[in-house]
Amino acid sequence: MKKPQKELEEKYTEFQILAQQAEQIQQQLQVLQQQTEELSQLSESLEALSDVEQDSSIWTSIGGGIYLPAKTIGKLDKVLIGVGANVYVKKEISASVDLVRNQAMHLGELSKHLEQTLQKIAKKMMEIQEYFQNLQESDVEQ
């Protein structure tokens, strides 16, 4: 028995939408992975600051992979942290490390949620593929 054309078109459209959603989630996961790696490097850099001796010469990043020489004033025990809307607050290095680790943990939770969503989408796509495969096999038998 032939399936109505409208039902076939709906299944095909649903499959295409799911494929697009899966691709978008994969891209989001890549961005989250990159951000997590950057936070990990930041955490390591912050931890290394506690080993910098008083009045030391260091190289500091000004962005875009460009560094310039600088000299610390006193002991490095605080950093400025951007909290949004061009507002910065002084924080102890250890508190800053904790903040960065919490951000990384939040990104990890978000990644886990996206991976679960991706698995659900993949399962639904497989169901649609099986639907079409079964339909094709039943047409061949007739």
C-alpha positions in Angstrom: 0.0 0.0 0.0 1.4 3.4 -1.0 1.8 6.1 1.6 0.2 9.4 0.9 2.6 11.9 -0.8 2.0 14.5 1.9 3.1 12.1 4.7 6.3 11.3 2.8 7.1 15.0 2.2 6.5 15.7 5.9 8.9 13.0 7.0 11.5 14.2 4.5 11.1 17.8 5.7 11.4 16.7 9.3 14.6 14.8 8.5 16.1 17.9 6.8 15.2 20.1 9.8 16.7 17.6 12.2 19.9 17.4 10.1 20.2 21.2 10.2 19.7 21.2 14.0 22.3 18.5 14.4 24.8 20.5 12.4 24.1 23.7 14.4 24.6 21.8 17.7 27.8 20.3 16.4 29.1 23.8 15.6 28.0 25.0 19.1 29.8 22.1 20.7 33.0 23.0 18.8 32.7 26.6 20.0 32.1 25.4 23.6 35.2 23.1 23.3 37.3 26.0 22.2 36.0 28.3 25.0 36.7 25.5 27.5 40.3 25.1 26.3 40.8 28.9 26.5 39.4 28.9 30.1 41.8 26.1 31.0 44.7 28.0 29.6 43.5 31.1 31.5 43.3 29.2 34.7 46.8 27.9 34.3 48.1 31.4 33.6 46.4 32.8 36.6 47.9 30.0 38.8 51.3 30.8 37.4 50.9 34.5 38.4 51.1 33.5 42.1 54.7 32.3 41.4 55.8 35.7 40.0 58.2 37.4 42.3 57.7 41.0 43.5 58.8 43.7 41.0 59.5 41.1 38.2 59.7 41.7 34.5 57.1 39.8 32.6 55.5 39.6 29.1 51.8 40.5 29.1 49.3 39.9 26.4 47.5 42.8 24.8 45.4 40.5 22.6 45.7 38.9 19.2 48.8 37.0 20.1 50.8 40.2 20.8 52.8 40.6 24.0 54.7 43.4 25.5 57.2 43.6 28.3 55.9 44.9 31.6 57.1 45.1 35.2 55.0 44.1 38.2 54.5 46.6 40.9 54.8 44.9 44.2 53.5 41.3 44.7 50.9 40.0 42.2 48.0 38.9 44.3 45.1 40.6 42.5 43.8 40.9 39.0 41.0 42.9 37.3 38.1 40.9 36.2 35.5 42.1 33.7 32.0 41.6 35.0 30.2 43.0 32.1 29.1 46.4 30.7 32.8 47.6 30.9 32.8 47.2 34.7 35.9 45.6 36.2 36.5 44.5 39.8 39.7 43.6 41.7 39.8 39.9 42.7 42.4 37.8 44.5 44.1 35.5 42.1 42.8 32.4 43.9 39.2 33.7 43.6 39.8 34.5 39.9 41.0 30.9 39.4 37.8 29.6 41.1 35.7 31.9 38.9 37.4 30.6 35.7 37.0 27.0 36.8 33.3 27.6 37.5 32.8 29.1 34.1 34.6 26.0 32.5 32.3 23.7 34.6 29.3 25.6 33.4 30.4 25.2 29.8 30.9 21.5 30.4 27.4 21.2 31.7 26.1 23.0 28.6 28.1 20.8 26.4 26.7 17.7 28.1 23.2 19.0 27.6 23.9 19.7 23.9 25.4 16.3 23.4 22.2 14.7 24.9 20.1 16.8 22.6 22.2 15.7 19.6 21.8 12.1 20.6 18.0 12.5 20.6 18.1 14.2 17.2 20.3 11.4 15.9 17.9 8.8 17.2 14.9 10.5 15.6 16.8 10.8 12.3 17.6 7.0 12.4 13.9 6.4 13.0 13.0 8.4 9.9 15.7 6.6 7.9 14.2 3.3 9.0 10.8 4.5 8.1 11.9 5.2 4.5 14.0 2.0 4.3 11.0 -0.1 5.4 8.8 1.8 3.0 11.2 1.1 0.2 11.4 -2.6 1.1 7.7 -2.9 1.2 7.4 -1.3 -2.3 10.0 -3.7 -3.6 8.0 -6.7 -2.3 4.8 -5.5 -4.0 
